[in-house]
Amino acid sequence: MSHRKQSQIYEPERCWVGDVQKICYATHEEAELAARVAEYDHGVSHLSVYKCEYGDHWHLSST
Ligand SMILES: [Zn+2]
């Protein structure tokens, strides 16, 4: 039996915003936390959290 190991990795939900696929965050707090982590890990500055206009979730914006 050799099952292919897949679908066990957590894939964040994404949606298309313009030309890019953005990760969806279920809550404002979750998005805030991800922004802080990105700033710390990748030196990204001033990520802002905004409510998606296409669904009931949040995204990060660097602009
Ligand atoms: Zn969205």
PDB file of the backbone (N, CA, C, O) and the ligand in Angstrom, with CONECT records:
HET     ZN  A 101       1
ATOM      1  N   MET A   1       0.837  -1.200   0.000  1.00  0.00           N
ATOM      2  CA  MET A   1       0.000   0.000   0.000  1.00  0.00           C
ATOM      3  C   MET A   1       0.872   1.251   0.000  1.00  0.00           C
ATOM      4  O   MET A   1       1.644   1.483   0.931  1.00  0.00           O
ATOM      5  N   SER A   2       0.745   2.021  -1.014  1.00  0.00           N
ATOM      6  CA  SER A   2       1.512   3.262  -1.026  1.00  0.00           C
ATOM      7  C   SER A   2       0.599   4.442  -1.336  1.00  0.00           C
ATOM      8  O   SER A   2       0.431   4.862  -2.481  1.00  0.00           O
ATOM      9  N   HIS A   3       0.033   4.941  -0.278  1.00  0.00           N
ATOM     10  CA  HIS A   3      -0.787   6.134  -0.443  1.00  0.00           C
ATOM     11  C   HIS A   3       0.104   7.347  -0.614  1.00  0.00           C
ATOM     12  O   HIS A   3       1.129   7.492   0.052  1.00  0.00           O
ATOM     13  N   ARG A   4      -0.298   8.183  -1.490  1.00  0.00           N
ATOM     14  CA  ARG A   4       0.434   9.443  -1.601  1.00  0.00           C
ATOM     15  C   ARG A   4       0.076  10.326  -0.417  1.00  0.00           C
ATOM     16  O   ARG A   4      -1.095  10.559  -0.118  1.00  0.00           O
ATOM     17  N   LYS A   5       1.096  10.798   0.231  1.00  0.00           N
ATOM     18  CA  LYS A   5       0.855  11.672   1.373  1.00  0.00           C
ATOM     19  C   LYS A   5       0.568  13.090   0.883  1.00  0.00           C
ATOM     20  O   LYS A   5       1.449  13.779   0.367  1.00  0.00           O
ATOM     21  N   GLN A   6      -0.630  13.490   1.051  1.00  0.00           N
ATOM     22  CA  GLN A   6      -0.978  14.851   0.678  1.00  0.00           C
ATOM     23  C   GLN A   6      -2.215  15.296   1.430  1.00  0.00           C
ATOM     24  O   GLN A   6      -2.858  14.513   2.130  1.00  0.00           O
ATOM     25  N   SER A   7      -2.524  16.525   1.278  1.00  0.00           N
ATOM     26  CA  SER A   7      -3.699  17.117   1.912  1.00  0.00           C
ATOM     27  C   SER A   7      -3.646  17.119   3.430  1.00  0.00           C
ATOM     28  O   SER A   7      -4.636  17.435   4.091  1.00  0.00           O
ATOM     29  N   GLN A   8      -2.492  16.768   3.985  1.00  0.00           N
ATOM     30  CA  GLN A   8      -2.378  16.840   5.440  1.00  0.00           C
ATOM     31  C   GLN A   8      -1.749  18.164   5.859  1.00  0.00           C
ATOM     32  O   GLN A   8      -1.798  18.558   7.025  1.00  0.00           O
ATOM     33  N   ILE A   9      -1.167  18.825   4.895  1.00  0.00           N
ATOM     34  CA  ILE A   9      -0.552  20.119   5.191  1.00  0.00           C
ATOM     35  C   ILE A   9      -1.642  21.178   5.218  1.00  0.00           C
ATOM     36  O   ILE A   9      -2.527  21.209   4.363  1.00  0.00           O
ATOM     37  N   TYR A  10      -1.559  22.032   6.207  1.00  0.00           N
ATOM     38  CA  TYR A  10      -2.538  23.097   6.308  1.00  0.00           C
ATOM     39  C   TYR A  10      -2.357  24.105   5.188  1.00  0.00           C
ATOM     40  O   TYR A  10      -1.326  24.770   5.090  1.00  0.00           O
ATOM     41  N   GLU A  11      -3.354  24.205   4.360  1.00  0.00           N
ATOM     42  CA  GLU A  11      -3.332  25.188   3.280  1.00  0.00           C
ATOM     43  C   GLU A  11      -4.243  26.343   3.650  1.00  0.00           C
ATOM     44  O   GLU A  11      -5.455  26.162   3.776  1.00  0.00           O
ATOM     45  N   PRO A  12      -3.683  27.511   3.823  1.00  0.00           N
ATOM     46  CA  PRO A  12      -4.564  28.641   4.129  1.00  0.00           C
ATOM     47  C   PRO A  12      -5.465  28.959   2.942  1.00  0.00           C
ATOM     48  O   PRO A  12      -5.083  28.799   1.783  1.00  0.00           O
ATOM     49  N   GLU A  13      -6.629  29.397   3.255  1.00  0.00           N
ATOM     50  CA  GLU A  13      -7.563  29.778   2.218  1.00  0.00           C
ATOM     51  C   GLU A  13      -7.049  31.048   1.529  1.00  0.00           C
ATOM     52  O   GLU A  13      -6.491  31.938   2.171  1.00  0.00           O
ATOM     53  N   ARG A  14      -7.249  31.107   0.235  1.00  0.00           N
ATOM     54  CA  ARG A  14      -6.785  32.279  -0.501  1.00  0.00           C
ATOM     55  C   ARG A  14      -7.866  32.768  -1.428  1.00  0.00           C
ATOM     56  O   ARG A  14      -8.751  32.008  -1.823  1.00  0.00           O
ATOM     57  N   CYS A  15      -7.798  34.021  -1.773  1.00  0.00           N
ATOM     58  CA  CYS A  15      -8.702  34.499  -2.799  1.00  0.00           C
ATOM     59  C   CYS A  15      -7.978  35.519  -3.679  1.00  0.00           C
ATOM     60  O   CYS A  15      -7.014  36.162  -3.264  1.00  0.00           O
ATOM     61  N   TRP A  16      -8.470  35.638  -4.881  1.00  0.00           N
ATOM     62  CA  TRP A  16      -7.847  36.537  -5.835  1.00  0.00           C
ATOM     63  C   TRP A  16      -8.297  37.969  -5.576  1.00  0.00           C
ATOM     64  O   TRP A  16      -9.488  38.275  -5.511  1.00  0.00           O
ATOM     65  N   VAL A  17      -7.306  38.824  -5.432  1.00  0.00           N
ATOM     66  CA  VAL A  17      -7.578  40.242  -5.292  1.00  0.00           C
ATOM     67  C   VAL A  17      -6.771  40.930  -6.380  1.00  0.00           C
ATOM     68  O   VAL A  17      -5.553  41.072  -6.271  1.00  0.00           O
ATOM     69  N   GLY A  18      -7.458  41.353  -7.423  1.00  0.00           N
ATOM     70  CA  GLY A  18      -6.750  41.919  -8.559  1.00  0.00           C
ATOM     71  C   GLY A  18      -5.929  40.830  -9.233  1.00  0.00           C
ATOM     72  O   GLY A  18      -6.474  39.817  -9.674  1.00  0.00           O
ATOM     73  N   ASP A  19      -4.617  41.038  -9.314  1.00  0.00           N
ATOM     74  CA  ASP A  19      -3.739  40.089  -9.999  1.00  0.00           C
ATOM     75  C   ASP A  19      -3.048  39.121  -9.054  1.00  0.00           C
ATOM     76  O   ASP A  19      -2.308  38.239  -9.492  1.00  0.00           O
ATOM     77  N   VAL A  20      -3.284  39.281  -7.770  1.00  0.00           N
ATOM     78  CA  VAL A  20      -2.568  38.447  -6.811  1.00  0.00           C
ATOM     79  C   VAL A  20      -3.522  37.629  -5.954  1.00  0.00           C
ATOM     80  O   VAL A  20      -4.670  38.004  -5.718  1.00  0.00           O
ATOM     81  N   GLN A  21      -2.997  36.493  -5.499  1.00  0.00           N
ATOM     82  CA  GLN A  21      -3.752  35.656  -4.587  1.00  0.00           C
ATOM     83  C   GLN A  21      -3.348  36.014  -3.174  1.00  0.00           C
ATOM     84  O   GLN A  21      -2.169  35.960  -2.825  1.00  0.00           O
ATOM     85  N   LYS A  22      -4.298  36.371  -2.383  1.00  0.00           N
ATOM     86  CA  LYS A  22      -3.993  36.747  -1.007  1.00  0.00           C
ATOM     87  C   LYS A  22      -4.511  35.721  -0.026  1.00  0.00           C
ATOM     88  O   LYS A  22      -5.556  35.101  -0.222  1.00  0.00           O
ATOM     89  N   ILE A  23      -3.735  35.564   1.049  1.00  0.00           N
ATOM     90  CA  ILE A  23      -4.166  34.647   2.104  1.00  0.00           C
ATOM     91  C   ILE A  23      -5.333  35.267   2.865  1.00  0.00           C
ATOM     92  O   ILE A  23      -5.327  36.456   3.185  1.00  0.00           O
ATOM     93  N   CYS A  24      -6.317  34.448   3.140  1.00  0.00           N
ATOM     94  CA  CYS A  24      -7.483  34.912   3.879  1.00  0.00           C
ATOM     95  C   CYS A  24      -7.297  34.606   5.365  1.00  0.00           C
ATOM     96  O   CYS A  24      -6.885  33.507   5.737  1.00  0.00           O
ATOM     97  N   TYR A  25      -7.598  35.565   6.183  1.00  0.00           N
ATOM     98  CA  TYR A  25      -7.582  35.366   7.629  1.00  0.00           C
ATOM     99  C   TYR A  25      -9.001  35.484   8.151  1.00  0.00           C
ATOM    100  O   TYR A  25      -9.753  36.384   7.776  1.00  0.00           O
ATOM    101  N   ALA A  26      -9.345  34.552   9.028  1.00  0.00           N
ATOM    102  CA  ALA A  26     -10.736  34.471   9.500  1.00  0.00           C
ATOM    103  C   ALA A  26     -11.114  35.649  10.381  1.00  0.00           C
ATOM    104  O   ALA A  26     -12.261  36.096  10.390  1.00  0.00           O
ATOM    105  N   THR A  27     -10.133  36.142  11.120  1.00  0.00           N
ATOM    106  CA  THR A  27     -10.442  37.241  12.037  1.00  0.00           C
ATOM    107  C   THR A  27      -9.427  38.366  11.887  1.00  0.00           C
ATOM    108  O   THR A  27      -8.326  38.168  11.374  1.00  0.00           O
ATOM    109  N   HIS A  28      -9.812  39.519  12.332  1.00  0.00           N
ATOM    110  CA  HIS A  28      -8.913  40.671  12.325  1.00  0.00           C
ATOM    111  C   HIS A  28      -7.685  40.385  13.187  1.00  0.00           C
ATOM    112  O   HIS A  28      -6.567  40.755  12.829  1.00  0.00           O
ATOM    113  N   GLU A  29      -7.900  39.726  14.322  1.00  0.00           N
ATOM    114  CA  GLU A  29      -6.806  39.429  15.237  1.00  0.00           C
ATOM    115  C   GLU A  29      -5.784  38.500  14.585  1.00  0.00           C
ATOM    116  O   GLU A  29      -4.577  38.672  14.754  1.00  0.00           O
ATOM    117  N   GLU A  30      -6.287  37.506  13.834  1.00  0.00           N
ATOM    118  CA  GLU A  30      -5.415  36.549  13.160  1.00  0.00           C
ATOM    119  C   GLU A  30      -4.558  37.252  12.113  1.00  0.00           C
ATOM    120  O   GLU A  30      -3.367  36.973  11.977  1.00  0.00           O
ATOM    121  N   ALA A  31      -5.179  38.158  11.384  1.00  0.00           N
ATOM    122  CA  ALA A  31      -4.468  38.911  10.358  1.00  0.00           C
ATOM    123  C   ALA A  31      -3.426  39.838  10.990  1.00  0.00           C
ATOM    124  O   ALA A  31      -2.308  39.971  10.493  1.00  0.00           O
ATOM    125  N   GLU A  32      -3.816  40.464  12.083  1.00  0.00           N
ATOM    126  CA  GLU A  32      -2.895  41.337  12.825  1.00  0.00           C
ATOM    127  C   GLU A  32      -1.658  40.563  13.260  1.00  0.00           C
ATOM    128  O   GLU A  32      -0.527  41.026  13.111  1.00  0.00           O
ATOM    129  N   LEU A  33      -1.901  39.388  13.794  1.00  0.00           N
ATOM    130  CA  LEU A  33      -0.818  38.542  14.282  1.00  0.00           C
ATOM    131  C   LEU A  33       0.107  38.146  13.140  1.00  0.00           C
ATOM    132  O   LEU A  33       1.329  38.181  13.280  1.00  0.00           O
ATOM    133  N   ALA A  34      -0.479  37.772  12.016  1.00  0.00           N
ATOM    134  CA  ALA A  34       0.310  37.384  10.844  1.00  0.00           C
ATOM    135  C   ALA A  34       1.139  38.563  10.342  1.00  0.00           C
ATOM    136  O   ALA A  34       2.268  38.390   9.882  1.00  0.00           O
ATOM    137  N   ALA A  35       0.573  39.746  10.433  1.00  0.00           N
ATOM    138  CA  ALA A  35       1.282  40.955  10.015  1.00  0.00           C
ATOM    139  C   ALA A  35       2.492  41.193  10.907  1.00  0.00           C
ATOM    140  O   ALA A  35       3.577  41.517  10.425  1.00  0.00           O
ATOM    141  N   ARG A  36       2.294  41.028  12.213  1.00  0.00           N
ATOM    142  CA  ARG A  36       3.397  41.227  13.161  1.00  0.00           C
ATOM    143  C   ARG A  36       4.507  40.212  12.896  1.00  0.00           C
ATOM    144  O   ARG A  36       5.689  40.552  12.935  1.00  0.00           O
ATOM    145  N   VAL A  37       4.115  38.952  12.622  1.00  0.00           N
ATOM    146  CA  VAL A  37       5.078  37.887  12.356  1.00  0.00           C
ATOM    147  C   VAL A  37       5.858  38.184  11.076  1.00  0.00           C
ATOM    148  O   VAL A  37       7.074  37.999  11.030  1.00  0.00           O
ATOM    149  N   ALA A  38       5.164  38.640  10.045  1.00  0.00           N
ATOM    150  CA  ALA A  38       5.813  38.959   8.776  1.00  0.00           C
ATOM    151  C   ALA A  38       6.793  40.109   8.948  1.00  0.00           C
ATOM    152  O   ALA A  38       7.880  40.110   8.371  1.00  0.00           O
ATOM    153  N   GLU A  39       6.391  41.082   9.746  1.00  0.00           N
ATOM    154  CA  GLU A  39       7.272  42.215  10.009  1.00  0.00           C
ATOM    155  C   GLU A  39       8.537  41.757  10.719  1.00  0.00           C
ATOM    156  O   GLU A  39       9.645  42.194  10.410  1.00  0.00           O
ATOM    157  N   TYR A  40       8.334  40.863  11.680  1.00  0.00           N
ATOM    158  CA  TYR A  40       9.459  40.377  12.470  1.00  0.00           C
ATOM    159  C   TYR A  40      10.351  39.442  11.653  1.00  0.00           C
ATOM    160  O   TYR A  40      11.575  39.567  11.676  1.00  0.00           O
ATOM    161  N   ASP A  41       9.728  38.500  10.928  1.00  0.00           N
ATOM    162  CA  ASP A  41      10.478  37.473  10.201  1.00  0.00           C
ATOM    163  C   ASP A  41      11.097  37.977   8.907  1.00  0.00           C
ATOM    164  O   ASP A  41      12.212  37.594   8.553  1.00  0.00           O
ATOM    165  N   HIS A  42      10.379  38.827   8.211  1.00  0.00           N
ATOM    166  CA  HIS A  42      10.814  39.211   6.868  1.00  0.00           C
ATOM    167  C   HIS A  42      11.150  40.689   6.734  1.00  0.00           C
ATOM    168  O   HIS A  42      11.477  41.171   5.650  1.00  0.00           O
ATOM    169  N   GLY A  43      11.064  41.389   7.837  1.00  0.00           N
ATOM    170  CA  GLY A  43      11.389  42.807   7.791  1.00  0.00           C
ATOM    171  C   GLY A  43      10.400  43.618   6.984  1.00  0.00           C
ATOM    172  O   GLY A  43      10.699  44.727   6.541  1.00  0.00           O
ATOM    173  N   VAL A  44       9.214  43.052   6.797  1.00  0.00           N
ATOM    174  CA  VAL A  44       8.172  43.787   6.094  1.00  0.00           C
ATOM    175  C   VAL A  44       7.619  44.857   7.024  1.00  0.00           C
ATOM    176  O   VAL A  44       7.350  44.594   8.196  1.00  0.00           O
ATOM    177  N   SER A  45       7.457  46.025   6.510  1.00  0.00           N
ATOM    178  CA  SER A  45       6.996  47.090   7.394  1.00  0.00           C
ATOM    179  C   SER A  45       5.609  47.586   7.022  1.00  0.00           C
ATOM    180  O   SER A  45       5.220  47.620   5.855  1.00  0.00           O
ATOM    181  N   HIS A  46       4.897  47.961   8.040  1.00  0.00           N
ATOM    182  CA  HIS A  46       3.598  48.613   7.874  1.00  0.00           C
ATOM    183  C   HIS A  46       2.601  47.810   7.043  1.00  0.00           C
ATOM    184  O   HIS A  46       2.026  48.312   6.077  1.00  0.00           O
ATOM    185  N   LEU A  47       2.414  46.579   7.432  1.00  0.00           N
ATOM    186  CA  LEU A  47       1.351  45.806   6.812  1.00  0.00           C
ATOM    187  C   LEU A  47       0.039  46.216   7.463  1.00  0.00           C
ATOM    188  O   LEU A  47      -0.068  46.293   8.687  1.00  0.00           O
ATOM    189  N   SER A  48      -0.932  46.470   6.645  1.00  0.00           N
ATOM    190  CA  SER A  48      -2.222  46.848   7.212  1.00  0.00           C
ATOM    191  C   SER A  48      -3.239  45.752   6.968  1.00  0.00           C
ATOM    192  O   SER A  48      -3.163  45.012   5.988  1.00  0.00           O
ATOM    193  N   VAL A  49      -4.179  45.665   7.866  1.00  0.00           N
ATOM    194  CA  VAL A  49      -5.217  44.646   7.804  1.00  0.00           C
ATOM    195  C   VAL A  49      -6.488  45.279   7.266  1.00  0.00           C
ATOM    196  O   VAL A  49      -6.889  46.357   7.704  1.00  0.00           O
ATOM    197  N   TYR A  50      -7.116  44.607   6.320  1.00  0.00           N
ATOM    198  CA  TYR A  50      -8.379  45.145   5.829  1.00  0.00           C
ATOM    199  C   TYR A  50      -9.371  44.031   5.553  1.00  0.00           C
ATOM    200  O   TYR A  50      -8.988  42.894   5.277  1.00  0.00           O
ATOM    201  N   LYS A  51     -10.608  44.359   5.626  1.00  0.00           N
ATOM    202  CA  LYS A  51     -11.699  43.413   5.391  1.00  0.00           C
ATOM    203  C   LYS A  51     -11.855  43.194   3.897  1.00  0.00           C
ATOM    204  O   LYS A  51     -11.904  44.143   3.115  1.00  0.00           O
ATOM    205  N   CYS A  52     -11.934  41.909   3.510  1.00  0.00           N
ATOM    206  CA  CYS A  52     -12.096  41.588   2.102  1.00  0.00           C
ATOM    207  C   CYS A  52     -13.483  42.001   1.621  1.00  0.00           C
ATOM    208  O   CYS A  52     -14.481  41.851   2.326  1.00  0.00           O
ATOM    209  N   GLU A  53     -13.511  42.522   0.406  1.00  0.00           N
ATOM    210  CA  GLU A  53     -14.811  42.934  -0.122  1.00  0.00           C
ATOM    211  C   GLU A  53     -15.552  41.779  -0.804  1.00  0.00           C
ATOM    212  O   GLU A  53     -16.706  41.923  -1.206  1.00  0.00           O
ATOM    213  N   TYR A  54     -14.876  40.634  -0.928  1.00  0.00           N
ATOM    214  CA  TYR A  54     -15.484  39.492  -1.613  1.00  0.00           C
ATOM    215  C   TYR A  54     -15.950  38.399  -0.673  1.00  0.00           C
ATOM    216  O   TYR A  54     -16.677  37.491  -1.076  1.00  0.00           O
ATOM    217  N   GLY A  55     -15.534  38.487   0.577  1.00  0.00           N
ATOM    218  CA  GLY A  55     -15.915  37.425   1.487  1.00  0.00           C
ATOM    219  C   GLY A  55     -15.788  37.869   2.926  1.00  0.00           C
ATOM    220  O   GLY A  55     -15.351  38.984   3.211  1.00  0.00           O
ATOM    221  N   ASP A  56     -16.174  36.985   3.833  1.00  0.00           N
ATOM    222  CA  ASP A  56     -16.160  37.324   5.236  1.00  0.00           C
ATOM    223  C   ASP A  56     -14.824  36.937   5.859  1.00  0.00           C
ATOM    224  O   ASP A  56     -14.740  36.033   6.690  1.00  0.00           O
ATOM    225  N   HIS A  57     -13.789  37.645   5.434  1.00  0.00           N
ATOM    226  CA  HIS A  57     -12.461  37.377   5.978  1.00  0.00           C
ATOM    227  C   HIS A  57     -11.596  38.618   5.780  1.00  0.00           C
ATOM    228  O   HIS A  57     -12.058  39.645   5.283  1.00  0.00           O
ATOM    229  N   TRP A  58     -10.343  38.500   6.176  1.00  0.00           N
ATOM    230  CA  TRP A  58      -9.448  39.654   6.184  1.00  0.00           C
ATOM    231  C   TRP A  58      -8.180  39.356   5.394  1.00  0.00           C
ATOM    232  O   TRP A  58      -7.783  38.202   5.232  1.00  0.00           O
ATOM    233  N   HIS A  59      -7.562  40.416   4.911  1.00  0.00           N
ATOM    234  CA  HIS A  59      -6.304  40.278   4.188  1.00  0.00           C
ATOM    235  C   HIS A  59      -5.295  41.277   4.731  1.00  0.00           C
ATOM    236  O   HIS A  59      -5.626  42.195   5.481  1.00  0.00           O
ATOM    237  N   LEU A  60      -4.025  41.056   4.313  1.00  0.00           N
ATOM    238  CA  LEU A  60      -2.970  41.996   4.640  1.00  0.00           C
ATOM    239  C   LEU A  60      -2.640  42.796   3.391  1.00  0.00           C
ATOM    240  O   LEU A  60      -2.662  42.270   2.279  1.00  0.00           O
ATOM    241  N   SER A  61      -2.342  44.041   3.581  1.00  0.00           N
ATOM    242  CA  SER A  61      -1.929  44.894   2.473  1.00  0.00           C
ATOM    243  C   SER A  61      -0.656  45.620   2.835  1.00  0.00           C
ATOM    244  O   SER A  61      -0.517  46.127   3.948  1.00  0.00           O
ATOM    245  N   SER A  62       0.276  45.671   1.895  1.00  0.00           N
ATOM    246  CA  SER A  62       1.547  46.346   2.173  1.00  0.00           C
ATOM    247  C   SER A  62       1.524  47.769   1.625  1.00  0.00           C
ATOM    248  O   SER A  62       2.523  48.485   1.698  1.00  0.00           O
ATOM    249  N   THR A  63       0.416  48.163   1.092  1.00  0.00           N
ATOM    250  CA  THR A  63       0.342  49.513   0.544  1.00  0.00           C
ATOM    251  C   THR A  63      -0.494  50.423   1.440  1.00  0.00           C
ATOM    252  O   THR A  63      -0.665  51.603   1.134  1.00  0.00           O
TER     253      THR A  63
HETATM  254 ZN    ZN A 101     -10.634  37.805   0.185  1.00  0.00          ZN2+
END
